[in-house]
Amino acid sequence: MSVNRVCFNCGSSSFVSDRSLGGKIVCSKCGSSSFKNKSFSFLKTKKLVFLAIVIAFFIIVI
């Protein structure tokens, strides 16, 4: 169970080892075996864009 991985289908970060699949790691919520690494740069970019929109809106209102 790795903290820096998320499920590709549902976005959950909780994984279990499925004994019926020979120990393959699967998502505990949806059962998918496809996962990806978290992208911290995307989250920072998203927050930065949101902040820019809020500042622009604030300047327009004033």
N, C-alpha and C positions, 0 to 999 in steps of 0.2 A: 504494500500500500504506500504509494508515493503522494506527497502533498502537492507536488508541482504538476500533476497531471489531472485532466478533467475528461469526462466522457464526451465523445464527439456528438452523440445523439441528444442527451438530456442536460449536459453541463455539470453533472454531479461530480464530486471529488471523492466519493466513497467507493472503494473497490474491494472485492473479495476474490479468493482463490476458489474456483469451482472444481471440486473433486471429480465430478463426472466427466469433465473435459481434460483430465490429466493435470490439474493444477493451473490451468490457464486463468489469467486475471480477467474478471468481468465486472461490469458495473453492478452495484448492489441494488440500484433502483430500477433500471430498465433491462439489464441482462446483456447489454451489448459488450463486445470485446474490442471495440475500436475506441481509442482514446488519444488525446493529443496533449502537448505541453501547454501550460498557461502562457499567454502572451501579455506580459506586463506592459510592453511598449504600447500596445493597442489600447489598454485601459487608460494609460496616461494621456494618450492622444485624444481619446474620447472625452476625458475630463477637461483637457485643455480647450477643445472645441466648444464644449458646453460653457466654460468660463468666458470665452471670447464672445459667444452669443449673448450671454447675460450682460457683459460689460457694454456691448454695442447697444443692446436694448435700453440699458440704463442711461447711456449717453443720448440716445434719441429722445427718451422721455424728458430729460432735463433740457 
